[in-house]
Every structure is written in C-alpha cells, then in structure tokens.
C-alpha cells in the first residue's frame, strides 16, 4: 500500500514531468536551461538548531525564509553520525562503507581519502557541462593523493581537514586555508570569509552560458566555539596546538553557539540575495542540510543522542530544499531519506548520471517508494548498528538491542524488541545482510566517540 508521503512524491514527479513537457523545444533553444544548484552543508548542526525546526532561544530568519519558499524535510538523515563519512556518502551517492576512506569515523591519522578515480556528484555534473566549486570544508583526504580538484571540482577555496580555528585559520596539525592548490593567508572570521567567496563565485557566474554547481560547506557551528570577538580565545588555543585544545572541551557557551549559528544564517541570507539578484537566479535549486547530528551545545529535540551516536540526535538532521515548481511553497514532507539521496536527486536534476559500474545507493527524492525502503547505518565506537524501515528502527549499542516506533516514540524510550520479536528479527537480519555487502572495519580504522572524562553526561563510557 502506498503511503501519503509516496503519493506526495509521485505528485512532485508528475509536476516536474509536466513542466518539462510544457517547455518543449523553446527550452532547448535558450541558453542551457538546466538549473543552477547550490548545496549548503552546516557542520554539526543539531536537528532543532534552526528556528524553523524548533530552536527557541535565538532565530535564524534566513534559513526560515528559505523553508518558507521551499520544503522542510522532517525525516532527513545523515549517512553517518560523523563528518567525513557523511561527506563521502554525499559526493559518491553511495554508502560510504563501500570505500576504504568511509571506514574512518572520521578521516584522521591514517592517510586515506576519496580516490580520484571514484565517480562523484561534482564530477558527473562537470562532465554534463556544469561549472563546479567547493567553498569551505573538504575533509576527504589530503595532498598529494586526494583533493577537491582531483574529484570533480573546478575551483576550491577552503580547508582540507576536519576542524579549523575561525580566526587563526589553523587546524590541529598547523594546516590552514587553501585556494585551489596553494596555501593562502587571509584575515577575518571564517564564516564570513566563506560567505564572501560563495557570493563572489555566484557573481562571476552571472550570465554564464553554462549552469553551475556550488558546494558551500560551512565550518559552523563545529568547534572551536568562537565568534568574531573571540580573538583572545583563538590565540589561547593557537598557543597550545593539539586536537584536544582545538576541540575546546574547556570552552564555549550557549550564547557563543547561538552567535555562531546566527552568523552562518546571515551568510546563507547573503548568498540567497546574490542568487535572486542574478538573471534566472530565483530558479536555482538550493539545498541546506547538516553533515551529522548536533554536538555539545546543540538542540536535538525531540530526540536524544548526539554526534558519534546512532540515536536519532546523532543522525537526524534539518534539511531544506528550495526548488521552484518541485519543492516549494513552505511545504513539509516526512519522507525518510539519507544524504546520499540528495546526491542522486541533484545528479538527475542536472541531467547527469553516475556510471553503471558505480550505481548510486541513493534515490531521487522525486520518486516514490521511500516508505518501503530500508536505510542502514553502523559505527565502530560502541559497536553501533541501526536500520530504519517505515516507522520502525532497529538499534544496537554495545551489544544492547532495541526496537523503536520512531514516529510515536522519537526519544527512543519504549523498547519493543520483546513485544514485536518478528519485526525486531526482520530488521536485525536485514541489517546483517546489508552489512555483509559492505567493507569490514580494519583493526587500524579510526573511530571517534565521547567519553566520561570529556562529557559529564557520558559518565561510565570508557
């Protein structure tokens, strides 16, 4: 039986097909009529960290306006509860566990990354005639073997690792900002600098014959917890170069976090204004999402858990798509989907296809059937496993097994494992069959998790 969400998606697909049919030959006679695409990814933004998703102590007017003109997806999931793993799912359109680099949670000490030979979303869009750019975070492997310019992007301005200081522009290894293949130095607050670069790219593309694909991957609101007024704190962190200092377990506040999110929201607004001012810019497809669930100061209500965990708070993310005539009008959809589905959707929107030898695991969001498609996750820390099918979720953490009705019980409190043993066994077995098709973890695979000496609410976690 088809669900309401599948009926809605079928209507979306029909609307799009009708629109393409109506344009017919005149569209082919115009300048390339395919849409420009802007993909905005926040870093560690919690599900309820935007006011349009429920944040109560500050407002995000520009993301709210984007949602009012687009569609808010309330059952959107990251491919992973950490950064680089989700980014691999996004750029390849596949489960990240199919690649060696996807076993890292996130990419850390071991030298690995996205192979340049792997088909990517920017790569196939570039092959289809798009101009492509990444502004912001890469975190899919370092030079000389890996990099954005090796994996489909024409232009890169940003940083290559996982976290970087907003004012000193240094990560835990001393690496900093890059433009294409060159290290650069530039003063300013990183969130603003990324907004500047995105706006400049859009303005350069105004009136161009070919469409563009822009990835704007913010650092915000990832640690360290800094606003433009925190130069002294940035210097203190710089004076003790280490991962733990940059991770800022001895700093931050709710007020600082709120300002970091507001600053990012302002840059989203500035970019949208630049898009709307260019010819045809209002037809741009704009996607906003987060790479994983929230961190220390995030709001993930009504869920529990956080980054590095397969509880809903670690993988449910706020996603907004503004796509005139397809996802618009301030609508809300409860379609369960993952980051890799966004890749499949945008590839199709741009008239590009992943090679048959590397078919995407993701589905085009304009298709139906999502309510009957299972989604799977795993995470090495605490031996975490999860699967969702329809309204039910299988979860295993440190050998403890659960079954939840995730719609009726979003906080994951009522364990239905013994009340519905057949459903539990079915989801557990589906996960096992899926996992058998993925690469196994290596002994030296890095995995990140929070411990009792770092976070008080993780007492007992070693």
Steps between C-alpha positions, in 0.01 A plus 500: 500500500632845412544745784400865496864602459535281189185651352643846563829407333319351204324834462836678511634278223188559292523875545862499387430282197209721398716810536771355279246392241342845488831673434577270207712631213521862616695388806758332278540822302586706808832520678553175694172485690614253764486645850791636695549295818622621839564244773551646848627273776528607863743317728364329816172694487237334718153411374334784695777761463300704246197690620291348220585160650425603857788701648352731764780718640612664173371545146631404157292724273680423174478122529140548613432704185660227290264247661202731439581500127601134488436169674602397849589130535437372852629143455835583341803299608875536466685205352709489818512657846835657407632727235724351231295180482185696417691714251610184318136391481409839358771528238470139374126445548584167664539348843838623618589153630562393139827699508806458720486866601138453609611264775667793676268673747614763414815505285780558749858382542507240221581637154192412300237683304263510206675334203516738200375211286171481693202659320367799692201732489708805399692285253197372310340846506824645363493234229145610420611861450479654848763730651574361846642653817553404864517780753580384853568160651643208303610232755522222243877453498812710467752584233671375297270201449158651568326832461196683361664579166571128454137406564288716274528858624630773270569737790574461871529757777502368853673252727580133468460353850226447753511805725669838477522810715260771383748785552849348496407275204710208626406140567663267753784421256571865415336478157286794391310648206547402138400642164516224244848350552658786694514590868366848569480740792197721550373690802142478613235283660481175306122487463502847344793414272318195368194714435716753315646230278161345425349836408800582279468166319130558432568850368772367268254245362222752438413492132727203426395265222528190718330426832696464823514268799620670818576306817514737798617292795513713813717424801226641722390407755782245548748566782702701600225716648591846371330818382675790323566652845697201630850584375649444846344154521627416152851602607475288815411197290774580247757514781431136594475325162329165544179328403365525855565875518327559165209275607448757775376280785585788735310771311181608334157605621141502383535869412811438291336210321192707423713774348689247285174368358363851447816598311464198273132580446594855397740365236228270368279807463772696323559217252130460425472875441788479252333207323163673482665810351658316206311418178306180557638474850162446661479167315813374679463174691617567857559220751584562865592218738750387766769233480388329821308562819578757764796533735544643851289817479251378239127456535383164364148502646288285489783249469778370723862435412757705318782490247681160502180318601232320300226626727278740304679808635823382338363440150170692454580834334310813392462500122341767281467495121384796294426381149238710322216289369627187676576565867356837586214689664598443861404132491610236750580139403566206732683295234770286668818552302879528534774733381580275205145550370578868459787407267275283284237774488740777399675285240166434335403867523816593312454238230798297623529129575732299718677225299329161484809350662445724804122528535387725783342351810308825532157557346364807325275674752244558226436127475271301727541189711706651781269362768591144396875556457723408795789726603809375683780635717790369704763663719809333643503679836284297742422257214195697390251372240175646373235442236177684427209367298180700498428614854719238671867516592739226608781627720791323668755674723776312685308175459171642629219451248189712448196539277324837491194645333691811403187692402307448823815490715761739356691505831567125465374405847256209450692189394262283297750219439316244715149619411567472125767230468433428132535863396815530710652186346410614148674837536802347674534241222458763228783696662723190508441428130571863410814506713634190326514704177703781658874510567592371847666729751878472520692464825652844442171668404464824695175563684402795715275490803446707812609369839429565863812713550383734222126533551329468838188344350716217361609375841571129485601511132865400476 
